[in-house]
């Protein structure tokens, strides 16, 4: 009977440790979802764009011949499984898709393409040029370019007997041609340093509750907004120190910072505010630092693995803000912060070019803070 009594007592104790129970039983299923997402994100899919600027060639009485159109049809017919091929109307529109990771390789057919092949000097050492544009350090670009290169070579075999038959001219977007895999990982890791602020900020908000000093704060007539703002300012400083330290280590390891410091800190500060605001939601539903460390692991894992901070995540988009696609993972603010930091540090965009990400960060921060303020005030400051 004592054995049954011990079991009964242990069940009661376990029921009181509800959050720890959830962490224990849900962590492994959660990582199953994570690995499935990693697998889905890395399934071979190579998106090829082509802009045909060829003006054509007039052959009387046959009329106009446009070998750019012929090349387009040839590539489309020779495309392999795992590849997708689309035409785009202009270079600028196609480059935007490359920058926004909606495509991997852009092929640009020059305006004199038909004239060069049909009316050029067959003995000339000059070769027709085909421009390839993309993030040339990205594995998707490399495989996509290799896959379409073979089809283009077969097309040229019909008209030219030279070897090589054409000149592939690569144009990297941003600084992608000069960056290593380490450099490409830094924008996400910088945002990850701010994501870690979640536990610190949540603990700071809940410390007064656990230490039983919240009553004295209420007696001093401090308002909820004043209290939360004061704590947030300190945590904002912690977040800025964290990202600066991370950047300094990256610089010491060889990373080259060539962007705007003002833009960098603008994204960093706005990201810190969003994480602090989300931390307030965690603090509203916990009463001790121990509970924060248990409950906070769930959103911390989500923000680490599902926002692009640790590895690229590809999910269908819901809607667009300008040319920027927003998906379900856009409900987590670091998703937009990673995208903005990548645009600033890798693609060398200006701060004004990242306005969709900054707008999303600002809106999400307001929503987070409003929810956190309401529940924190209701549960801890009434």
C-alpha positions in Angstrom: 0.0 0.0 0.0 2.9 2.4 0.7 4.1 1.7 -2.8 0.7 2.9 -4.2 0.8 5.9 -1.9 4.2 6.9 -3.2 2.9 6.6 -6.8 -0.1 8.7 -5.9 2.2 11.4 -4.3 4.5 11.4 -7.3 1.6 11.9 -9.7 0.5 14.9 -7.7 4.0 16.3 -7.7 4.3 15.7 -11.4 1.0 17.5 -12.1 2.3 20.5 -10.3 5.4 20.6 -12.6 3.2 20.9 -15.6 5.6 22.9 -17.8 8.5 20.6 -17.1 6.2 17.6 -18.1 5.4 19.3 -21.4 9.1 20.0 -22.0 10.0 16.4 -21.3 7.3 14.8 -23.6 7.2 17.3 -26.4 11.0 18.0 -27.0 11.6 14.9 -29.1 8.4 15.2 -31.2 9.4 18.9 -31.8 12.8 17.9 -33.2 11.1 15.4 -35.5 9.3 18.3 -37.0 12.6 20.3 -37.1 14.4 17.5 -39.0 11.4 17.2 -41.3 11.6 20.9 -42.1 15.3 20.6 -42.7 14.7 17.8 -45.1 11.9 19.7 -46.9 14.1 22.8 -47.1 17.0 21.0 -48.7 15.0 19.0 -51.3 16.6 19.7 -54.7 14.7 22.5 -56.4 16.5 24.8 -58.8 14.7 27.8 -60.3 16.0 29.2 -63.6 15.0 32.5 -65.0 15.7 33.8 -68.6 15.5 37.3 -69.9 15.6 37.4 -73.7 16.9 40.8 -75.0 17.6 39.4 -78.5 16.4 41.9 -81.2 16.4 39.1 -83.8 17.9 39.0 -87.4 16.1 39.8 -90.6 16.5 37.3 -93.4 14.8 38.2 -96.6 12.4 36.9 -97.7 12.0 34.6 -94.7 11.5 37.5 -92.3 12.8 37.8 -88.8 14.6 35.0 -87.0 15.1 35.3 -83.2 17.5 32.8 -81.9 16.9 34.0 -78.4 13.4 32.6 -78.6 14.9 29.4 -80.1 17.3 29.1 -77.2 14.5 29.7 -74.7 12.4 26.9 -76.2 15.4 24.6 -76.3 16.2 25.1 -72.7 12.6 24.7 -71.7 12.4 21.3 -73.6 15.7 20.1 -72.1 15.0 21.0 -68.5 15.5 18.1 -66.1 13.5 16.9 -63.1 14.1 19.1 -60.1 14.6 22.2 -62.3 12.0 24.9 -63.1 12.4 27.3 -66.0 10.5 30.6 -66.5 10.9 33.7 -68.7 11.0 37.1 -67.2 10.3 40.4 -69.0 13.1 42.6 -67.7 16.5 42.3 -66.0 15.5 44.4 -63.0 12.4 42.3 -62.2 14.5 39.1 -62.6 17.3 40.4 -60.4 14.7 41.2 -57.7 13.6 37.6 -57.7 17.1 36.5 -57.4 17.7 38.9 -54.4 14.5 37.8 -52.8 15.5 34.1 -53.2 12.5 33.4 -55.5 14.9 32.1 -58.1 18.5 30.7 -58.2 19.9 31.5 -61.7 19.2 34.3 -64.1 20.3 33.8 -67.8 20.5 37.0 -69.8 20.5 36.7 -73.6 22.1 39.8 -75.2 20.4 42.0 -77.8 22.8 41.1 -80.6 22.5 37.3 -80.0 21.0 36.4 -83.4 23.1 38.8 -85.4 26.3 37.6 -83.7 25.6 33.9 -84.6 24.0 34.3 -88.0 26.0 37.2 -89.4 29.3 37.0 -87.4 32.7 35.9 -88.6 32.9 32.1 -88.1 36.7 32.3 -87.9 36.6 35.1 -85.3 38.1 34.4 -81.9 35.2 36.3 -80.4 32.5 34.2 -78.8 28.8 35.0 -78.1 28.3 35.9 -74.4 25.6 34.5 -72.1 25.4 36.3 -68.8 24.6 34.2 -65.6 23.5 36.2 -62.6 23.0 35.0 -59.1 24.5 34.4 -55.6 27.5 32.5 -57.0 28.4 31.0 -53.6 25.0 29.4 -53.2 24.9 25.7 -53.9 21.5 26.1 -55.7 23.1 28.6 -58.1 26.1 26.3 -58.7 24.0 23.2 -59.5 21.4 25.3 -61.4 24.0 26.9 -63.6 25.7 23.6 -64.3 22.4 22.0 -65.2 21.4 24.6 -67.7 24.9 25.1 -69.1 24.8 21.7 -70.8 21.5 22.5 -72.5 22.9 25.8 -73.8 26.1 24.1 -75.1 24.0 21.6 -77.0 22.1 24.5 -78.6 25.3 26.2 -79.8 26.5 22.9 -81.3 23.8 23.4 -84.0 25.4 26.7 -85.2 29.0 26.9 -84.1 31.9 24.4 -84.4 34.2 26.4 -82.2 35.4 25.1 -78.8 34.4 26.6 -76.5 31.2 27.6 -78.2 30.1 30.5 -76.0 31.5 32.6 -73.1 29.7 32.2 -69.8 29.9 35.6 -68.0 29.0 35.4 -64.3 27.7 38.4 -62.5 27.4 38.0 -58.7 24.7 39.8 -56.8 25.9 41.9 -53.9 29.2 40.6 -52.6 28.3 37.0 -53.1 31.3 36.5 -55.4 33.8 37.4 -52.7 32.2 35.6 -49.7 32.7 32.2 -48.1 30.2 30.0 -46.4 31.3 31.4 -43.1 30.5 34.9 -44.3 27.1 33.9 -45.5 26.2 32.4 -42.1 27.0 35.5 -40.1 23.8 37.5 -40.7 21.7 34.6 -39.2 24.2 34.2 -36.3 24.0 37.9 -35.5 20.2 37.6 -35.2 20.6 34.4 -33.2 22.6 36.4 -30.6 19.6 38.6 -30.1 17.2 35.6 -30.0 19.1 34.5 -26.9 17.9 37.7 -25.2 14.5 35.9 -24.8 15.5 34.1 -21.6 17.3 37.1 -20.1 14.4 39.5 -20.7 11.7 37.0 -19.6 13.7 36.4 -16.3 14.0 40.1 -15.8 10.3 40.7 -16.1 9.4 37.8 -13.8 12.1 38.4 -11.2 10.0 41.0 -9.3 7.1 38.5 -9.1 9.3 35.7 -7.8 11.1 37.9 -5.3 7.8 39.2 -3.9 8.8 42.8 -4.6 6.0 43.4 -7.0 3.7 44.6 -4.2 6.2 47.4 -3.2 6.3 48.5 -6.9 2.6 48.7 -7.0 2.5 50.7 -3.7 5.0 53.2 -5.2 2.4 54.0 -7.9 4.7 53.0 -10.7 2.6 52.3 -13.8 2.7 49.1 -15.8 4.1 51.0 -18.8 6.8 52.7 -16.7 7.9 49.4 -15.1 8.0 47.5 -18.4 9.7 50.3 -20.2 12.5 50.6 -17.6 13.2 46.8 -17.7 13.1 46.9 -21.5 15.7 49.6 -21.7 18.2 47.5 -19.7 17.4 44.4 -21.8 17.8 46.5 -25.0 21.3 47.3 -23.8 22.0 43.6 -23.1 20.9 42.8 -26.6 23.0 45.4 -28.3 26.1 44.3 -26.3 25.4 40.7 -27.4 25.2 41.4 -31.1 28.3 43.7 -31.0 30.3 41.0 -29.2 29.1 38.4 -31.8 30.1 40.8 -34.6 33.5 41.4 -33.1 34.2 37.7 -32.9 33.1 37.3 -36.5 35.4 40.1 -37.6 38.3 38.5 -35.7 37.5 35.3 -37.6 37.8 37.0 -40.9 34.3 38.4 -41.6 34.4 41.6 -43.6 31.8 44.2 -42.6 31.2 46.5 -45.5 27.6 47.7 -44.9 26.2 50.7 -43.2 26.6 50.9 -39.4 23.5 52.9 -39.1 21.4 50.3 -41.0 23.0 47.5 -39.0 22.1 49.1 -35.6 18.6 50.0 -36.9 17.8 46.4 -37.6 19.5 45.2 -34.4 17.6 47.6 -32.2 14.3 46.8 -33.8 15.0 43.1 -33.5 15.9 43.5 -29.8 12.6 45.3 -29.2 10.6 42.5 -30.8 12.3 39.8 -28.8 11.9 41.8 -25.5 8.2 42.2 -26.4 7.8 38.5 -27.0 9.6 37.8 -23.7 7.0 39.8 -22.0 4.4 37.3 -23.2 6.4 34.5 -21.6 6.8 36.4 -18.4 3.0 37.0 -18.2 2.3 33.3 -18.0 5.1 32.3 -15.6 5.8 33.1 -12.0 9.5 32.2 -11.5 12.8 32.1 -13.3 12.7 28.3 -13.3 9.4 28.4 -15.1 10.8 30.8 -17.6 13.7 28.5 -18.4 11.3 25.6 -18.9 8.5 27.5 -20.9 11.0 29.6 -22.8 12.7 26.7 -24.4 9.7 26.1 -26.7 9.7 29.5 -28.4 13.5 29.6 -28.2 13.8 26.5 -30.3 11.2 27.8 -32.7 13.0 31.1 -33.2 16.3 29.3 -33.6 15.3 26.7 -36.2 12.3 28.0 -38.0 13.3 31.6 -38.8 16.4 31.1 -41.0 18.8 32.1 -38.2 20.5 28.6 -38.3 19.6 27.3 -41.8 17.5 28.4 -44.7 13.8 27.7 -44.4 11.5 27.5 -47.5 7.8 27.6 -46.9 4.9 28.8 -49.1 4.2 32.6 -48.8 0.9 33.9 -47.6 1.1 37.4 -49.1 3.6 40.1 -50.2 4.7 43.4 -48.8 6.1 45.0 -51.9 8.3 42.3 -53.4 8.9 40.7 -50.0 7.0 37.5 -49.4 5.5 36.8 -46.0 4.8 33.2 -44.9 3.7 31.5 -41.7 7.2 31.7 -40.2 6.9 35.5 -40.6 4.8 35.4 -37.4 8.2 35.1 -35.7 10.1 38.4 -35.9 13.6 37.0 -36.4 12.5 35.7 -39.8 12.3 39.3 -41.0 15.5 40.4 -39.1 17.6 37.6 -40.8 16.3 38.6 -44.2 17.0 42.3 -43.6 20.5 41.6 -42.2 21.2 39.3 -45.2 20.2 42.1 -47.6 22.3 44.6 -45.8 25.5 42.6 -45.3 25.5 40.2 -48.2 23.5 41.9 -51.0 24.8 45.4 -50.0 21.3 46.9 -50.1 20.6 50.3 -48.5 18.4 50.5 -45.4 15.5 52.0 -47.4 15.5 48.8 -49.5 14.7 46.7 -46.4 11.5 48.7 -45.6 9.2 45.6 -45.9 11.2 43.7 -43.3 11.4 46.7 -41.0 7.7 47.3 -41.4 7.0 43.6 -40.5 9.3 43.8 -37.5 7.6 47.0 -36.2 4.1 45.6 -36.6 5.0 42.3 -34.9 6.7 44.1 -32.1 3.6 46.2 -31.4 1.4 43.1 -31.5 3.8 41.2 -29.2 4.0 44.1 -26.7 0.3 44.7 -26.7 -0.5 41.0 -25.9 2.3 40.9 -23.3 1.3 44.2 -21.6 -2.3 43.1 -21.3 -1.6 39.7 -19.8 1.3 40.8 -17.6 -0.7 43.6 -16.1 -3.7 41.3 -15.6 -1.7 38.5 -14.0 1.1 40.3 -12.1 0.3 44.0 -11.5 -3.4 44.1 -10.5 
